[in-house]
């Protein structure tokens, strides 16, 4: 028989307060995002004032005090306004065609699914299923979209993109359409002899068509696309000296906050209980934000300083001196949780003597070497790029050849890993890099 009874149960429960959530959020923000966030808070909180900061905080073995620096003009004031996107420009052209509503809607949907190069990034079957339209309507909408400027837009692959340009060009070279339509792979590999025999034309005619095809635009979307420009203001600055290095926080990462004195006087007057309660709450909120900013600054300096201590060889040799490093390495060094380190380096950049790098760039896995040690994957990537940049373009290095060269230098790597790193560096394969004679 079921019944009711009172039972005592003791449990340990971790509760995250709104203040703690705010502190975590502030630590995650980059310098520019932090300024925007504080401007919003200052707008909502009447006692919080965001002042013009001219201090850069220096952290080193010998110096841990603030040092006056000149204030640099905010580079974001020079940013141009947003430009019209590729999708918006194509829709403007579609509206001029006076299309039926269903055709326009389908073509506009496809215009929104083009990648940066101008290729249709979704299959026609998926579009048909998503919009629930007939195949005839789908083909008509694609035809109208591909008729827009620039020529070649909305191609589903390189072959179709080039064919669209050839069809619309009254001065297209003879046999260019046939070569692209049937022998594009052979053309890419420079096998012109097969086209000569298959099309029964002279080698000179093939060369004329080849030069014409090379003049076509394989990425038509780039000519009308408006891409978001990314301006980087480093959150921290690392400077090397004869006796070591210093880590400083950029002014954008150390905004100066204060509490309004006028509002403080209003609190003292206590004109009404409601106003006094509201202003007291605002003061406490402002004090907590100021404390969070100070904790963020101290945490960021400690993390960057610990990172640079681990990467001293980088400060001396550049990327060649990078060592394998993980979040656990820094968290153990600072006795912090790995999640705190991850938030501190999230979307933040550091200016070093060798350029500006994301803080996450320095965290890389270790690859085994013949000496029994490890090498940073970033260092290996830099070496792969160096090998390819210095190769003979008539006989470029294959991925296996790069594996052999790295092995002779003491780095053990599989061919698949080299291929992966090469693709991450956006470098073509050896056959595509080979100079056509």
Secondary structure by P-SEA (a helix, b strand, c coil): ccbbbbbbbbbbbbbbcaaaaaaaaaaaccaaaaaaaaaaaaaaccccccccccbbbbbcccccbbbbbbbccccccccccccccaaaaaaaaaaaacccaaaaaaaaaaaaaccccccccccaaaaaaaacccaaaaaaaaaaaaaccccccccccaaaaaaaaaaaccccccaaaaaaaccaaaaaaccaaaaaaaacccaaaaaaaaaaaaacccccccccbbbbbbbbcccbbbbbccccbbbbbccccbbbbbccaaaaaaaaacccaaaaaaaaaaaaaaaaaaaaaaaaaaaaaaaaaaaaaaacccccccccccccccaaaaaaaacccaaaaaaaaccbbbbcccccccccccbbbbbbccccbbbbaaaaaaaaaaaaaaccccccccaaaaaaaaaaacccccaaaaaaaaaaacccccccccccc
